[in-house]
């Protein structure tokens, strides 16, 4: 059974920082591309950042220079360090695990964690 469990969300003032964590189980973590997505009320879910199995990363333009994604394969955990937070970063943040094997896609989601940026 695959589980992705996010933690670290909460309420933070503009300009503040938060660190999200996503602990994975039931998958060979090191072989998956891990991503953080977010969904604000009334908007579509969007990719925030991704880290590939080889360690390379990809970021949405809106978070470049402010957010950092990293992974610890020994702990089966992916992190999202968020700095200089803005009100527009308010959303539910979801962890995602994704890989292709033998023409089959394996894609899993966490339950989400709320991030609210407000004074």
N, C-alpha and C positions, 0 to 999 in steps of 0.2 A: 504494500500500500504506500503510495507516494504522498508525502506531506511536505508542504512548504509553510513555515510558520514565521510570520513577520512580527517584529516588535520594534519599539523605539519611537513610535509616533506620539503626538501630543500637541499641546498649545505652546506656541513660541512667539515672541515679539518680532516685528520686522527688524531685519539685520541680525537676528539670532541664528543659532545653529542647532541641528539635530542629527543624530546618527541612527539610521534604520539598519536593522539586521534581519536576515532571512535564513533560518536554519532548515536544511533539507534532509529528508530521510526517504529511503525506498528507491533511490536512484544512484547510479554511479556518477556522483556529483561532478567529478573532474572532467567528464566527457560532455557536459552540457554547457550551452550558452546560457548565462544567467542574466536576467534583465529586471529592471524596475520600470513599471508603468504607473501612470496616475490618471485618475478620472475626477474631474471637478463636476459639481452639479450642473446638469444641462449640457455637458460637453462629452465628446467621445473620449474613450481611453486612448492615451498617447504614450509612446515610448519616451522614457526619461533618459535611461542609460542602459548599456549592455556591456557585458564582459565575456569574451569568447574563451573557449577552453584553453587556447594558447596564451591568454592573458591580454590580448589587445582589447581596446575599449572603443565605445561609440557613445556620443552624447547628443541630446537634442540641443539645438542652437540656444534655446532659452535658458539652459542651465550650464552651458560651457563656462568654465572658469569659476563656478560656484559650487558645483557638485562633483564628487569623486566616487566612482564605483570601484570596489575591490573584492577580492575573494580569498578565502582561506580553504584550500581543498582538504587540509587535514581536519578541519572542523566542519566541513560540509556547509559552509556559511558564506553568504554574500552580504556585503555592506553597501550602504549609500550614505556618504558623508555630505551633509547639506549645510552650506554656509551662506551668509548674506541673504537669508531668506526674505522673500517678498510676499505680499498678500496674494499675488497671483500663483504662488506655489501651493496654496491651500487646495487640498484634494485628498482622496483616498489613494494610497500608494500600494501597489500590488507587486509581489515578487513573481517572476516567471522563470520556468526552466524549459529549455527547448533544445531538441536535437533531431537529426535525421539519421536513420539507420536502415539500410536495405529498402529504400524507397518508402519507408514508414516514418511519419513524424510523431514524435513523442513531445507533448506540450502540456505543461502543468501550471496551475495558478495557486497562489496563496489566497487567504481570505481577505487580505487587505488591512491596512492600518491608516488611521486618520491623521493627517497633518493639517493643523490650522495655524496660519500665520496672522496674528491680529494683535493690536495694541489694546 
